[in-house]
Amino acid sequence: MGTYISSIVVEKCHYCEVCPPQENCPSGAFHRLDPDYPPVIEKEICMGCGTCVESCLHGAVTLVKRA
């Protein structure tokens, strides 16, 4: 696991029907449990690679230091 982990900025999330970070996450850490809410990130399997940050069209995903 990396030093960083993905985090959702809820205020920026547009709840896209097809969530690019979820589609592009190489570890499968993104999951949509409800279309009316932002995706959930499984912190245990997030690699902190940043692919989700690059693929989010609205800048709603950031990397933060893993606790």
PyMOL commands that set and color helices and strands:
alter all, ss='L'
color gray80, all
select helices_A, chain A and resi 10-12+20-24+51-55
alter helices_A, ss='H'
color red, helices_A
select strands_A, chain A and resi 4-8+30-31+40-41+61-65
alter strands_A, ss='S'
color yellow, strands_A
deselect
rebuild
show_as cartoon
